[in-house]
Amino acid sequence: MLLTITTSYSPATDLGYLLHKHPDRLQTFDLAYGRVHVFYPEAETDRCTAAMLLDVDSVGLVRRSYGQHRENFALAEYVNDRPYVASSFMSVAIAKVYSSALSGKCKDRPNLVQTPIHLSAKLSILPCRGGDKFLRRLFEPLGYSVISERHILDSSFQEWGESRYYTVTLERQCLLSEMLRHLYVLIPVLDDEKHYWVAEAEIEKLLRHGEDWLSEHPEQEVIVSRYLKHQRRLTRQALTQLGDVGEDEEDVRLCETEIEENIGLNEVRLTKTTEIIKESGAKRVLDLGCGEGKLLRKLMREKQFEEVVGMDVSHQSLKIAQQRLHYERLSEKEQERLAFIQGSLCYRDSRLSGYDAAAVIEVIEHLDKPRIAAFERVVFEYACPTMVVLTTPNEEYNVKFENLPAGKFRHRDHRFEWTRREFESWTADVAKRFGYSVMYYPIGEEDSVVGAPTQMAVFTQ
Ligand code: SAH
């Protein structure tokens, strides 16, 4: 994996001063994940290029960090794209090998450090989750002109189509330190993976390297969220520190989990769902709209369930679910019990047929009302499991959440929330039309006036 930085500033070889690396020498640095070489393929007065070559030791990496899991040998740990692409390894290399340049220090050329010069950075292979459009949405607002070339997956198998790998050139008149800070943050954002676990310290790094530009960036939210590996708590904290959260937006950001967390509602909901499905004697179970896999984890703990399938429309959620359940490290037998499928509950899907039970937990309120008719047929007519456990918020209960402003839903993606009457009328109608009987359970502490926070309907054929 190669990152080259070229300048046409005159004398161009001053790039050597800015990077603190002499143009005549090849220098090699040992980092935790492998070696980094810095050299100059060209060093003329009118044009100079510094190259940083990452030599990732993928075998050493697996042996060092995952030694304890080696009994569950997974080839993927050894054979993957990490040695060949720009990723968070590249950011670590920039911080370690170009550290003075990154912080804008240069004793020998103090004025040059403060002078915008013409720079061009080329990343030989950059994985871009979100494609060329997203790449441009990240760099163009910062003033770069972007040239990208997408690579096909395999030239011997044209029919496999395009890959997520691009060769990218970014050009701009700016300070070298600015460009390095942009690359440091945005390479892992595009890749959307991190080789290490993120914690609070990452917020500090993000804010330090994002100073001056991140708070104004139109894609600020995705940048922060991806950089912090989609961890909601850290993301919120970072956004607040960036001063982005205005009062009006505060309630938009309040997510359901937080609103409901005081009463531990999610846990109650998932425990009750597992209990009911278990009592039915079900062996093969679907979790429709499984999200990040909390219910799947509970279901997997019950040996009665021989097959557990999580389905969701969101690829990202499925990926997180797989990680949370340590899918890669499960034994072969456990892997056979568990499957993930991506799909939409608004389209007929033959993969969902023939199951004993399906859970649809806090999903229906995320569907647009006109799509509900399709959802009904997909679940109750085509998939038609013997039992369906479905939950949704009880809108009447919202008045009891002190941190939820009046008239707001519990989550910004909710399209509606039903009162108990609305829910009972919908469920009774569905049950009648598709040949199910239905029972209701209040979930969470019931209030004598507004009822329980969550409503659950259990449909049985
Ligand atoms: N059942 C989980 C997640 C609830 S959040 C839990 O209780 O924790 C709602 C989930 O529904 C999200 O993961 C969202 O991606 C998914 N979803 C929304 N629309 C969907 C659709 N049309 N098909 C399948 N899943 C959908």
Residues whose N, C-alpha, C, O or C-beta is under 5 A from the ligand:
A	BS01	SAH	L288 G289 C290 G291 M311 D312 V313 S314 S317 G343 S344 L345 C346 I361 E362 V363 H366
